Amino acid sequence: MARFAANLTFLFTELPMLERFAAARRAGFDGVEVLFPYDLAAKDLAAACQAAGLEFVLLNTPPPNWSGGPRGFAATPGGEDRFRRDFDRSLRFAQALRSRHLHVMAGKAEGPTALRTLVDNLKWACERAPHASVLIEPINPHDMPGYFVSSCDIAAEVIDKVGAPNLGMQFDAYHAHLITGDLVTAWETHLPHIRHIQIAGAPGRHEPRVGDIDYGDFFRRVDAAGYRGWVSAEYVPLTTTEAGLRWLRGGAAA
């Protein structure tokens, strides 16, 4: 079965960041991810993660944090030097945290020049960090208008063009459902590219037992496919994190 991780940018926000690791472990998670951890020292994050007995699963590039700067620029023509500089900083963070995955955010862009820029930047990144698992994620255009990787098909095209064995797809079931309206087909079509899964209810991005997605069925399909990666909970709790964890303890339909 897949293992579950808590996205600490979204969950346990009742607590300071360094206290969220232990809370995630007590709740039953085996791993964690933090979208933009750069406001804290990597050594402090690593110590909190290790003390809680968790695996650090994923972080995003580029810096800085969630509230500042563009949501990536890997597809932005003319931003190659900045991309490389910030990728190196993110890579150092990922190495210090022993993070399994590094998610490269494409940013807002459009057209064939943006596609070439993204492909070239990812080729460089994958060669720069051949032992790292580099990911790109399709993000639905309602939540992030203008984001270049706005569908699973675009992500798959980019991955194929880059042709690097350490590049894969970050498959967020919430985004895939809103993009396609057919989560099962999106999952089955793009399974060869998928390295990491994120979940949330849709619409609303709340607990995975809230909304239109049948996560009981989805989890069964994930297991049947032999997926052995992580499934990260990346959602906004309706109330407190703890109150909404019935899905983790008793299944998505609980």
ZIGI-V459764 format. One line per field, one symbol per residue. phi: phi as a letter, one per 40 degrees, with the letter a starting at -180 (. if undefined). psi: psi as a letter, one per 30 degrees, with the letter a starting at -180 (. if undefined). A space follows every 10 residues. Layout:
phi: ???
psi: ???
//
This chain:
phi: .cbbbbcccb bfccbcdccc ccccccchcb aabbcbcccb cdcccccccc ccgbbccaab bccccdcbgc cgacbcdgbc ccdccccccc cccccccfcc bbccccgcaa gccccccccc ccdcccccbc ccccbbbcbc cccbdgcccb acccdcccdc ccgccbbabc bccccccccb gacccccccb ddccbabbba cbchfbdccb hccccdcccc cccccgcbcc bbcbacccbc ddcbcdcccb gccc
psi: llkklkjffe lhffllefff eeeeeefglf lllkejgffl keeeeeeeee efhlkkekll kllbaefkll ilgfgjkfge eeeeefeeee eeeeeefhke ljjjkeakll leeeeeeeee eeeeeeeeif fljkllkkkk feeikfkeig leeeeeeeee eegkfgkakj jjeeeeeeef gieeeeeeeg effkfkklll kklfhakffk afkjfeeeee eeeffgkgal jkjiljkecl eefggeeefg lff.
//
